[in-house]
Structures are given as structure tokens and as C-alpha cells.
Amino acid sequence: MEIREGKTGKGLFTTKTYNKGNIVHTLSGEIFEHPTRESIHIGNNKHIYDEYGIFMNHSFTPNIVIDNYSMVALSDIKANDELTFNYNDTEINMANPFTIDDILVSGKKNQ
């Protein structure tokens, strides 16, 4: 994986291919009880600050899902694809909600 400029600024890109269902990366890093601008929700009162994960951008059509500490491919991913996940499917509360095309990305996880 590598961090580089994408369509919306810096993003996380693959350097190899992954098949649907493969673990692309295991998140590691400092864990917080509350969300931060760059943390990823991984469990009840658990938000991780991963050195790669902080560069993963939001998409309503993501290619990654967060499953506990794992970034899992939702579809086949080619080398040089940007890795994205749907913040609304993963995050319960976001420190910095935002809108895209008038759609609120607030981190209100489907419950």
C-alpha cells in the first residue's frame, strides 16, 4: 500500500491485487475511546489510529469493509486502485461529519 494524491486529495492505494474477501490490511495503532477526525471505529468505544487507514477516503461504493481490525476486500481490487470504505456503514459517530452531493456523511452506523 502507498499513500499518494488521488481524486480528492491524499488517498490509500494498493500496490498489488486482492480478491473479494481477502484481508488487505490489518489495522494497528493507538486506540481511543472516542472518535477522532482520523480514527476508524473497530468496536464498542474503540477507535483506532492506523498509519495507513487514516488516508482511506469515504465512498458510497467502497471496495473495502472494516471488520474489527481487518480491511476486507468487498470486490476484486487491482494494483493501483484507491482503497475506500463507506464511513456511514462503519462509524457510529464521527468527529467531523461532512456532506457529499447534499448527502450527509455523519457516521450514523446502520443499527
N, C-alpha and C positions, 0 to 999 in steps of 0.2 A: 504494500500500500504506500501511497505517497500523497502528500498534500500539495496541491497546485491550484492555479487560477481556473475557475470554471465559469459557467454562465452567470452565476450570482455572486461572484467573489471567490474566496478560497473554498475548496472542497476536498473531499477524500476520494481518491481514485485507486482502482485496482491496478496491479502490475501483472496479474495472471488471471486465468479463467476459473470460474466456480460453477458447479452445477446446482440446480434448485435443491435446497435442503442442506447444502454444505455449510459448515461453520466458516465464515470468512475471517472472523477475528474474535478473540476473547477479550472482553473489556477488563481493564485493570487500572488501578489508581486510587486516589483518595476518595473515600465515601463520606457523604454528608447526609444529615437527617432531613434537610430541606433542599429544594431545588435551587440551583444557581443558574445563571444565564447559559452556561456551557455544559452543565451536568446532564446525565441521562438517567431516567428513572429505571431502576432494576429490581425494585421490591418495596415492600412496606417501609416507608421512611428511609429508603436507600436510594441515593442519587450519586452516581459515580462520575468522576472527572478523569476521562481516559485521554491520553495524549493524541490519539487518532480520532476517537469518537467525537471530540469537541469540534471537528471540522466536517462532520456529516450534516448535510443540509436536509431540510424538510422537502417532501414531495407527497402529493396526493396519490401518486402512482409509484410507490417506492419499490426498490429492488432488495431491500433488507428489512428484516423484522428483528426487534430486540427480544430475546428470550433469556431472562435472567442476565447472565454475564456474556451471553453469546450474541453475535451478529450473524444471523442466519439468512442465506440467500432465498428470496421468495421466487426467483426465477433464475434461469441461466444468466450468468454475468460474464461478459467478455473483458479481456485485458483493456485497460484504459477507460472503462465505464466509471462514471461517478457513482459512489455509494450514497443512497438516500434512504430515509425512513420517514414514516408519517408520524409526526410529533403527536397528533391527536390520538393515535392508537396506542402510544406508549406512555406519554406523560400524563400524570394525574393533574398536576398544577405546574404551570410554567412561571418562571421568574419574570420573563419578558414576552407576553403574548404579542402577536402581530397579525396582520391581515394580508391575504394574497387574493387579488381579484374579488375583493369585498367578502371573502370567506375568512372568518376568524380562526386563527390557529392559536388556541388557548390552552391546550393541554388537558382538555376535559376528556379523559380516557373513557371509552365506551364501557359502561358497567352493567 
